[in-house]
Structure formats: structure tokens, C-alpha cells
Amino acid sequence: MKKIVFCLSLLFVAVASSAQVNFYKFSAGLGLGPTVSYADVKENSQSFAGYISADYNFTPFVTAGLEIQGGQIKGGDIVKNPHNRQFKNNYMAASINAKIALGEFVDYSQSDVLDFFKGTYIGVGIGAINNKMNYIVRYKPNTQAEFPPLGYEFPGKDKSTNLLVPVNLGFNFFLYDTFGDMRYILNLNYQGNITFGEGLDGYDDPLAVFSNKSPDMYSLFSIGVKYNFGPVGLTKKRF
């Protein structure tokens, strides 16, 4: 009887172990891509930025971590803009982000389509952005006679810090090392960033003169890679 119980116990442990998969608890990543501004200056322009990130993996599909981002946001056109405004913002931003992927909710083991899209995720965060104008039209051209000596000065700051709320939509493609462990992730991410304040474009114009009813925003579409490491967790979902 003892032998039967012992054998059954071993069988139970083996079945339970085979139903679980290891995953690494930490990941570090980097990426880059184009930025587009959506600010008070209506002419949207494209520039570039990059990021580094560090995440804690609660499961392979639920993460939270820190992202540090830097690059340039620009907009306007001194010739085409109705008020001759233009800016280039060399910015730095830091945020804490949480993300959750489709694979956390669906059984993708029986569907090739769901299996392919299991890494599709959404996320939101909070942080701060440090704005530093590398170039800005601070004085309106050809207004020196009316506003001597330099012309009409557009209100605003060349340096500022604002609250930032990033919203993420992206896709993780899981890659395995030679030992069959999920070590690497290829990442595509679209991030819309809402800022609270008037520092993104450097202009803080009076509402009576300029249309300024919505918060300044910018987007970053990035391609990146992540490396998984550290202590190992267990999940019942194979990925």
C-alpha cells in the first residue's frame, strides 16, 4: 500500500510540474523610433527619441516598471505657421508603467491566431517630462515697430517640467535561447503621451488670442528589444 501511495505521489508531482512553465521575473530593454508632436503649434513635425526600461514580470503577460526616455520633439514652421511659431524640444522623461497582454485572459493553446497575438498589450503610466528648448521662435518676426526693441514676445518658458501620462499599445514577440528558455522579446510599441502644463512646445499664449483648449501631447512609435533575467517564476500557460 505504501508503494502505491508513493508511486501515485510521484505521478502527481510529475503531472503538476509538466503543467507549469518557468519564466524570468525581470527584464531590461531599449528601443527607439520617431516622435510626432500634437501641441498648440498645429504643424506636426517628426523627430526621434529612444528609451531604456526595467520591468518586473508578475507573469509573462503582466508587467510593471520604469522607463527613461530622451530625444527631440519639434513642431511649427516659422514660415508656414500663421504666427510664425516653431520649436525644437530636447526632452527627457521618466515614467512608471503597467502593462497587461491578451495572453493573460485567453486560452491560446488551441488557436494559432490567438497564439500569435497573445503578446498584444495595453498599458498606462505616470511620470514627468523635462522640457528644454533647443530652438524656439520667442519673438514674432516683423513686429519690432509695434513692440520694440525685439518684437512681440510669445509667453512661455524655454525650460520646464510637466506631469506626464503615457498610454501604451504594443506587441511582444517572444524569442527563445538555445536552452528553450524565453530570454528575449522583440517589441513594437505605440505610446501616446499626455502632458499637463504648457512646457512641451514652450508657448503659453493667452486664450483670448490663441486657441489653446487641449493638453499638449506627443507620440512615440518604437521598435525595441528586451532581455529577461533573474529569479524564475512559474506559470500554467505555455508561451
C-alpha positions in Angstrom: 0.0 0.0 0.0 2.8 2.4 0.9 4.5 1.7 -2.5 1.2 2.5 -4.3 0.8 5.8 -2.4 4.5 6.7 -3.1 4.1 6.0 -6.8 0.9 8.0 -7.0 2.6 10.9 -5.2 5.5 10.9 -7.7 3.0 10.8 -10.6 1.1 13.7 -9.2 4.3 15.8 -8.8 5.4 14.9 -12.3 2.0 15.9 -13.8 1.9 19.2 -11.8 5.4 20.1 -12.9 4.8 19.4 -16.5 1.7 21.7 -16.4 3.9 24.6 -15.3 6.4 26.7 -17.3 9.3 28.8 -16.0 9.6 32.5 -16.8 12.1 35.1 -15.7 10.9 37.8 -13.2 13.0 40.7 -14.5 13.6 42.3 -17.9 15.7 45.1 -19.3 15.1 46.8 -22.7 15.9 49.6 -25.1 14.3 51.0 -28.2 14.0 54.0 -30.5 11.7 55.5 -33.0 10.0 58.6 -34.4 8.2 61.2 -32.3 5.3 63.4 -33.5 4.1 66.5 -31.7 0.4 67.5 -31.1 0.7 70.8 -29.3 -0.5 74.4 -29.6 1.6 74.8 -32.7 -0.5 73.0 -35.2 2.1 72.0 -37.7 3.1 68.5 -36.6 6.7 67.5 -37.2 8.6 64.3 -36.9 11.8 63.8 -34.9 13.3 60.9 -33.0 13.7 59.5 -29.4 14.9 56.5 -27.6 14.3 54.7 -24.3 15.7 52.3 -21.7 13.4 50.3 -19.4 13.5 47.9 -16.5 10.4 45.8 -15.7 9.2 43.3 -13.1 7.2 40.4 -14.6 4.3 39.3 -12.4 3.5 36.8 -15.2 4.8 36.6 -18.8 1.8 38.9 -19.7 1.6 41.3 -16.7 4.5 43.7 -16.1 5.3 47.0 -14.3 8.4 49.0 -14.4 10.4 52.2 -15.1 11.1 53.8 -18.4 13.5 56.6 -19.1 13.1 58.3 -22.4 15.0 61.0 -24.3 15.1 62.7 -27.6 13.6 65.5 -29.5 10.0 66.8 -30.2 9.5 69.5 -32.7 6.7 71.4 -34.4 5.6 74.5 -36.2 7.2 76.4 -39.1 8.5 79.9 -38.9 7.3 80.5 -42.5 4.0 78.5 -42.7 2.7 78.9 -39.2 0.1 81.8 -39.1 2.0 83.3 -36.1 5.5 82.3 -37.3 6.0 79.9 -34.3 8.4 77.0 -34.3 10.1 74.9 -31.6 12.5 72.1 -31.0 12.4 70.5 -27.6 15.3 68.3 -26.5 13.4 66.5 -23.7 14.0 63.8 -21.0 11.1 61.9 -19.4 10.8 59.2 -16.7 7.6 57.2 -16.0 6.3 54.2 -14.2 4.2 52.0 -16.5 2.0 48.9 -16.0 1.0 46.7 -19.0 -1.2 43.7 -19.4 -1.3 41.4 -22.5 -4.0 39.4 -24.2 -2.4 36.1 -23.2 -3.3 36.7 -19.6 -7.0 36.3 -20.4 -7.4 33.8 -23.3 -6.5 30.2 -23.8 -4.3 30.4 -26.9 -3.1 26.8 -26.8 -5.8 25.6 -29.3 -5.7 28.6 -31.6 -2.8 29.7 -33.9 -4.4 33.1 -34.3 -4.6 33.7 -30.5 -1.2 32.2 -30.0 0.3 34.7 -32.5 -1.5 37.7 -30.9 -1.1 36.7 -27.2 1.6 39.3 -26.7 -0.6 42.2 -27.7 -0.9 44.5 -24.7 -2.2 47.8 -23.4 -0.8 49.9 -20.6 -0.8 53.2 -18.8 1.6 55.1 -16.6 2.5 58.3 -14.8 5.7 60.3 -14.8 7.3 63.6 -15.6 8.9 65.3 -18.6 11.7 67.8 -18.5 11.4 70.2 -21.5 14.4 72.1 -22.8 14.0 74.2 -26.0 16.9 73.7 -28.3 15.3 76.3 -30.7 12.2 78.4 -30.4 10.8 81.5 -32.1 10.3 83.6 -29.0 9.7 86.9 -30.8 7.3 87.2 -33.6 9.1 88.4 -36.8 8.4 91.9 -38.2 6.7 93.3 -35.1 9.7 95.4 -33.8 8.0 98.6 -34.7 4.9 97.8 -32.7 6.7 96.0 -29.8 10.2 97.5 -29.6 13.0 96.5 -29.5 12.7 92.8 -30.3 9.1 92.5 -31.3 6.1 90.7 -29.7 7.3 88.1 -27.2 5.4 84.9 -27.1 4.8 84.0 -23.5 6.2 80.7 -22.2 9.3 79.1 -20.8 12.4 77.6 -22.5 12.9 75.1 -19.7 10.1 73.4 -17.6 8.9 70.2 -16.0 5.4 68.8 -16.5 3.4 65.9 -15.3 3.2 63.1 -18.0 0.7 60.3 -18.6 1.9 57.7 -21.2 -0.7 55.4 -22.7 0.8 52.3 -24.5 -0.5 49.9 -27.2 2.0 47.3 -28.4 3.1 43.8 -29.3 5.6 41.4 -27.8 7.1 38.6 -29.9 8.7 36.0 -27.6 12.1 34.6 -28.6 13.9 31.6 -27.1 17.5 30.9 -26.4 19.4 27.6 -27.2 18.1 26.1 -23.9 14.5 26.7 -24.8 14.1 29.5 -22.2 12.2 32.6 -23.2 15.1 35.1 -22.9 14.3 37.7 -25.5 11.4 39.8 -26.6 11.1 41.8 -29.8 8.8 44.8 -29.0 6.7 47.1 -31.1 5.0 49.9 -29.2 2.9 53.0 -29.9 2.9 55.4 -27.0 0.7 58.5 -26.7 1.9 60.9 -24.1 -0.4 63.5 -22.5 1.3 66.3 -20.7 -0.2 68.6 -18.1 1.2 72.1 -18.5 2.4 74.3 -21.3 6.0 73.3 -21.5 6.1 70.8 -24.3 6.2 73.4 -27.1 7.5 76.3 -25.0 4.4 78.5 -25.7 1.9 79.6 -23.0 -0.3 82.0 -25.0 -3.4 83.8 -23.7 -6.6 82.1 -24.6 -8.1 85.4 -25.8 -5.5 85.5 -28.6 -4.7 81.8 -29.4 -6.7 78.6 -29.4 -5.3 76.6 -26.5 -8.0 74.4 -25.2 -6.4 70.9 -25.1 -3.3 69.5 -23.4 -0.1 69.2 -25.3 0.7 65.7 -26.4 3.3 63.7 -28.4 3.6 60.2 -29.7 6.5 57.8 -29.9 6.4 54.7 -32.2 9.3 52.5 -31.2 11.0 49.2 -32.1 12.9 47.6 -29.2 14.3 44.5 -27.6 14.1 43.2 -24.1 16.3 40.7 -22.2 14.7 38.5 -19.5 16.8 37.5 -16.4 16.8 37.0 -12.7 14.8 34.7 -10.4 12.3 32.3 -12.0 8.6 32.2 -11.6 6.0 29.6 -12.6 3.0 29.9 -14.9 0.5 27.3 -16.1 0.4 28.9 -19.6 3.0 27.8 -22.1 4.3 30.7 -24.2 
